[in-house]
């Protein structure tokens, strides 16, 4: 039987995982076996640079945390080696990075994921992975907002330039 100290540590881990699941907007669960230490280090670095928290977790602890967070549908894939990637502010970063990595590594596999506290299908995860990064999307939106304003400014400038031509011609005629 497990000691009281070990049980308390496990309860604390489940509570921390539950809070992490509830506070993140998106997450991906992967099977990480069969990758080299070098590849794992590069993957972790890329995830960290994109604001994604990535940790290896025990299936039983993640299962309990998923239940507590209302993500019980995810429990069916919790077997074998499991790692959890969560993001607090970017819906696509974890999916994009992990799906790209899975495409290059045969044994690495995306198992499940969630978004806004709902478990999503692998098809949705793969669709998310194809979306551009948040910065690119914001740049596109900003460009779309600026285009009409820039066109208006050019039209106003053309009117001003045309009026200035007219005044210059009148001044030289006198």
C-alpha positions as a Markdown table, in Angstrom:
| # | Residue | x | y | z |
|---|---|---|---|---|
| 1 | Unk | 0.0 | 0.0 | 0.0 |
| 2 | Unk | 1.2 | 3.5 | -0.9 |
| 3 | Unk | 2.4 | 5.7 | 2.0 |
| 4 | Unk | 0.5 | 8.8 | 3.0 |
| 5 | Unk | 3.3 | 11.0 | 1.7 |
| 6 | Unk | 3.1 | 9.4 | -1.8 |
| 7 | Unk | -0.7 | 9.7 | -1.9 |
| 8 | Unk | -0.4 | 13.4 | -0.9 |
| 9 | Unk | 2.1 | 14.0 | -3.7 |
| 10 | Unk | -0.1 | 12.3 | -6.2 |
| 11 | Unk | -3.1 | 14.3 | -5.1 |
| 12 | Unk | -1.1 | 17.5 | -5.5 |
| 13 | Unk | 0.0 | 16.4 | -9.0 |
| 14 | Unk | -3.6 | 15.7 | -10.0 |
| 15 | Unk | -4.7 | 19.1 | -8.6 |
| 16 | Unk | -1.9 | 20.8 | -10.5 |
| 17 | Unk | -2.8 | 18.9 | -13.7 |
| 18 | Unk | -6.5 | 19.7 | -13.2 |
| 19 | Unk | -5.7 | 23.4 | -12.9 |
| 20 | Unk | -3.4 | 23.3 | -15.9 |
| 21 | Unk | -6.2 | 21.7 | -18.0 |
| 22 | Unk | -8.8 | 24.2 | -16.8 |
| 23 | Unk | -6.7 | 27.3 | -17.3 |
| 24 | Unk | -5.4 | 26.4 | -20.8 |
| 25 | Unk | -7.3 | 27.1 | -24.0 |
| 26 | Unk | -6.0 | 24.2 | -25.9 |
| 27 | Unk | -3.9 | 21.1 | -25.4 |
| 28 | Unk | -2.6 | 18.0 | -27.2 |
| 29 | Unk | -1.9 | 14.5 | -25.8 |
| 30 | Unk | 0.9 | 12.6 | -27.6 |
| 31 | Unk | 2.6 | 9.2 | -27.5 |
| 32 | Unk | 6.2 | 10.2 | -27.4 |
| 33 | Unk | 8.1 | 6.9 | -27.5 |
| 34 | Unk | 10.8 | 6.2 | -30.1 |
| 35 | Unk | 12.3 | 9.7 | -30.3 |
| 36 | Unk | 16.0 | 10.5 | -29.7 |
| 37 | Unk | 17.1 | 12.8 | -26.8 |
| 38 | Unk | 18.3 | 15.3 | -29.4 |
| 39 | Unk | 14.9 | 15.4 | -31.2 |
| 40 | Unk | 13.1 | 15.6 | -27.9 |
| 41 | Unk | 15.3 | 18.5 | -26.8 |
| 42 | Unk | 14.6 | 20.4 | -30.1 |
| 43 | Unk | 10.9 | 19.7 | -29.8 |
| 44 | Unk | 10.7 | 21.0 | -26.2 |
| 45 | Unk | 12.7 | 24.1 | -27.2 |
| 46 | Unk | 10.3 | 24.9 | -30.1 |
| 47 | Unk | 7.3 | 24.3 | -27.8 |
| 48 | Unk | 8.7 | 26.5 | -25.1 |
| 49 | Unk | 9.5 | 29.3 | -27.6 |
| 50 | Unk | 5.8 | 29.3 | -28.6 |
| 51 | Unk | 4.5 | 29.4 | -25.1 |
| 52 | Unk | 3.5 | 25.7 | -24.9 |
| 53 | Unk | 4.0 | 23.8 | -21.7 |
| 54 | Unk | 5.0 | 20.2 | -22.4 |
| 55 | Unk | 5.5 | 17.5 | -19.8 |
| 56 | Unk | 5.5 | 13.7 | -19.6 |
| 57 | Unk | 2.6 | 12.5 | -17.4 |
| 58 | Unk | 1.4 | 9.3 | -15.9 |
| 59 | Unk | -1.8 | 8.1 | -17.5 |
| 60 | Unk | -3.6 | 7.4 | -14.2 |
| 61 | Unk | -2.9 | 10.9 | -12.9 |
| 62 | Unk | -3.9 | 12.6 | -16.2 |
| 63 | Unk | -7.0 | 10.4 | -16.3 |
| 64 | Unk | -8.1 | 11.7 | -12.8 |
| 65 | Unk | -7.2 | 15.3 | -13.8 |
| 66 | Unk | -9.1 | 15.0 | -17.1 |
| 67 | Unk | -12.2 | 13.8 | -15.1 |
| 68 | Unk | -11.9 | 16.8 | -12.7 |
| 69 | Unk | -11.5 | 19.2 | -15.6 |
| 70 | Unk | -14.5 | 17.8 | -17.5 |
| 71 | Unk | -12.4 | 16.2 | -20.2 |
| 72 | Unk | -13.2 | 12.6 | -19.4 |
| 73 | Unk | -13.7 | 11.7 | -23.1 |
| 74 | Unk | -9.9 | 11.9 | -23.4 |
| 75 | Unk | -9.4 | 9.0 | -21.0 |
| 76 | Unk | -9.7 | 6.4 | -23.8 |
| 77 | Unk | -6.3 | 7.2 | -25.3 |
| 78 | Unk | -4.4 | 7.3 | -22.0 |
| 79 | Unk | -2.2 | 4.2 | -22.4 |
| 80 | Unk | 1.4 | 3.7 | -23.2 |
| 81 | Unk | 3.8 | 6.7 | -23.1 |
| 82 | Unk | 1.9 | 10.0 | -22.7 |
| 83 | Unk | 3.0 | 13.6 | -22.8 |
| 84 | Unk | 0.7 | 16.6 | -22.5 |
| 85 | Unk | 1.2 | 19.9 | -24.3 |
| 86 | Unk | -0.9 | 22.9 | -23.2 |
| 87 | Unk | -1.2 | 26.5 | -24.2 |
| 88 | Unk | -2.8 | 29.3 | -22.3 |
| 89 | Unk | -3.1 | 31.8 | -25.2 |
| 90 | Unk | -2.6 | 30.2 | -28.6 |
| 91 | Unk | -5.1 | 27.7 | -30.0 |
| 92 | Unk | -2.9 | 26.3 | -32.7 |
| 93 | Unk | 0.7 | 26.3 | -31.5 |
| 94 | Unk | 0.8 | 22.9 | -29.8 |
| 95 | Unk | -1.2 | 21.2 | -32.6 |
| 96 | Unk | 1.0 | 22.8 | -35.3 |
| 97 | Unk | 4.3 | 21.9 | -33.7 |
| 98 | Unk | 3.4 | 18.4 | -32.6 |
| 99 | Unk | 1.6 | 17.3 | -35.8 |
| 100 | Unk | 4.6 | 18.6 | -37.8 |
| 101 | Unk | 6.9 | 16.6 | -35.5 |
| 102 | Unk | 4.7 | 13.5 | -35.8 |
| 103 | Unk | 4.8 | 13.7 | -39.6 |
| 104 | Unk | 8.6 | 13.4 | -39.4 |
| 105 | Unk | 8.8 | 10.7 | -36.7 |
| 106 | Unk | 6.9 | 7.4 | -37.2 |
| 107 | Unk | 6.7 | 6.3 | -33.6 |
| 108 | Unk | 5.6 | 9.8 | -32.3 |
| 109 | Unk | 1.8 | 10.0 | -32.4 |
| 110 | Unk | -0.8 | 12.6 | -31.6 |
| 111 | Unk | -3.4 | 10.8 | -29.5 |
| 112 | Unk | -6.0 | 13.4 | -28.5 |
| 113 | Unk | -6.6 | 17.0 | -27.8 |
| 114 | Unk | -9.0 | 19.6 | -26.4 |
| 115 | Unk | -9.9 | 23.2 | -27.1 |
| 116 | Unk | -12.0 | 25.4 | -24.8 |
| 117 | Unk | -12.6 | 22.6 | -22.4 |
| 118 | Unk | -14.0 | 20.2 | -25.0 |
| 119 | Unk | -12.2 | 17.1 | -26.3 |
| 120 | Unk | -11.7 | 17.4 | -30.1 |
| 121 | Unk | -11.2 | 14.8 | -32.8 |
| 122 | Unk | -7.8 | 14.1 | -34.5 |
| 123 | Unk | -9.2 | 15.6 | -37.7 |
| 124 | Unk | -9.8 | 18.9 | -35.8 |
| 125 | Unk | -6.3 | 18.8 | -34.3 |
| 126 | Unk | -4.8 | 18.3 | -37.8 |
| 127 | Unk | -7.0 | 21.1 | -39.1 |
| 128 | Unk | -5.7 | 23.4 | -36.3 |
| 129 | Unk | -2.1 | 22.3 | -37.2 |
| 130 | Unk | -2.6 | 23.7 | -40.7 |
| 131 | Unk | -3.6 | 27.2 | -39.5 |
| 132 | Unk | -0.9 | 29.9 | -39.6 |
| 133 | Unk | 0.5 | 31.2 | -36.3 |
| 134 | Unk | -1.2 | 33.8 | -34.3 |
| 135 | Unk | 1.2 | 36.5 | -35.4 |
| 136 | Unk | 0.6 | 35.8 | -39.1 |
| 137 | Unk | -3.2 | 35.8 | -38.5 |
| 138 | Unk | -2.9 | 39.1 | -36.7 |
| 139 | Unk | -0.8 | 40.6 | -39.5 |
| 140 | Unk | -3.3 | 39.5 | -42.1 |
| 141 | Unk | -6.2 | 41.0 | -40.1 |
| 142 | Unk | -4.2 | 44.2 | -39.6 |
| 143 | Unk | -3.4 | 44.3 | -43.3 |
| 144 | Unk | -7.1 | 43.9 | -44.1 |
| 145 | Unk | -8.0 | 46.8 | -41.8 |
| 146 | Unk | -5.3 | 49.0 | -43.2 |
| 147 | Unk | -6.1 | 48.5 | -46.8 |
| 148 | Unk | -9.3 | 50.6 | -47.0 |
| 149 | Unk | -7.7 | 53.4 | -44.9 |
| 150 | Unk | -4.6 | 53.5 | -47.1 |
| 151 | Unk | -6.8 | 53.6 | -50.2 |
| 152 | Unk | -8.8 | 56.5 | -48.7 |
| 153 | Unk | -5.6 | 58.3 | -47.8 |
| 154 | Unk | -4.3 | 57.9 | -51.4 |
| 155 | Unk | -7.6 | 59.2 | -52.8 |
| 156 | Unk | -7.5 | 62.3 | -50.5 |
| 157 | Unk | -3.9 | 62.9 | -51.4 |
| 158 | Unk | -4.8 | 62.7 | -55.1 |
| 159 | Unk | -7.5 | 65.3 | -54.7 |
| 160 | Unk | -5.1 | 67.6 | -52.8 |
| 161 | Unk | -2.4 | 67.1 | -55.5 |
| 162 | Unk | -4.9 | 67.9 | -58.3 |
| 163 | Unk | -6.0 | 71.1 | -56.5 |
| 164 | Unk | -2.4 | 72.1 | -56.0 |
| 165 | Unk | -1.8 | 71.7 | -59.7 |
| 166 | Unk | -4.7 | 73.9 | -60.4 |
| 167 | Unk | -3.5 | 76.7 | -58.1 |
| 168 | Unk | 0.0 | 76.4 | -59.5 |
| 169 | Unk | -1.3 | 76.8 | -63.1 |
| 170 | Unk | -3.4 | 79.9 | -62.1 |
| 171 | Unk | -0.4 | 81.5 | -60.3 |
| 172 | Unk | 1.8 | 81.0 | -63.4 |
| 173 | Unk | -0.9 | 82.4 | -65.8 |
| 174 | Unk | -1.0 | 85.7 | -63.8 |
